[in-house]
């Protein structure tokens, strides 16, 4: 099935006619076609670990220890709060994020993210049906958007397999694109993989997330929650900005705790969710004890494509985030 047709049909099945597809579903379907699919300040083409290679001295070495703790290991500390369960989890996540040292990122470096993913695939035939395909995903994003990045996926056929797929950078207004065996130069604007200018306070971040909802037909609260997931899916954010994301999400109406879950990597977590008008529920997953961010789920709230309500149709488990000097380099 043509990728755009797939997106359109997913939209018709899961969306009311007055709405556009949910952010995470749009992201994952487009990821299949143009990896990596991201929105907002990220490149439009999704949100997630590493060991140290010979890359860049103290900053790189510090990054390995610092960024991994954003998603894996924090000391036990429950925040004191009398707010709702969701607000308590998000306050804890913000507190843990803010404890981490800020790691400087140069424009000539790359944001490296490793994750375990699973996503819906729609098959065209006498009757539409869907299967879930899983992959281990490694991506290197040019920090300033001018250098070629790289995507490697194991477990999913097509571009971006073990040999990798180049993610063209934009240099001097031009990007080298390959399509149907032909290479051509196309006009472009650099799309950085790292943004140092994101808001670092809850009010500023909340306004930023709601600006991402401009021009859509979906409810603005839904789009703001989706934008938060898009912002942290495959990214390194400064501790202050990451904390601001979690504090901003706590102010979005309709966000609630839906209970204990297990993420794609088998880690025990608690899910914070918001229902979407398309018949899906978008979930952000946090470590059950530490409130460290682990990843996300997209869950059906009504039957579609032969799948039952309650089934997860899209998931990402963030394993590691780091800053490295070269595309393809492992920390």
Helices and strands as residue ranges (DSSP letters): H 3-14, H 23-34, H 57-71, H 85-98, E 110-123, E 129-142, E 149-154, E 165-167, E 174-179, E 182-187, H 202-211, H 220-233, H 239-249, E 256-262, E 268-276, E 280-287, E 293-300, E 312-324
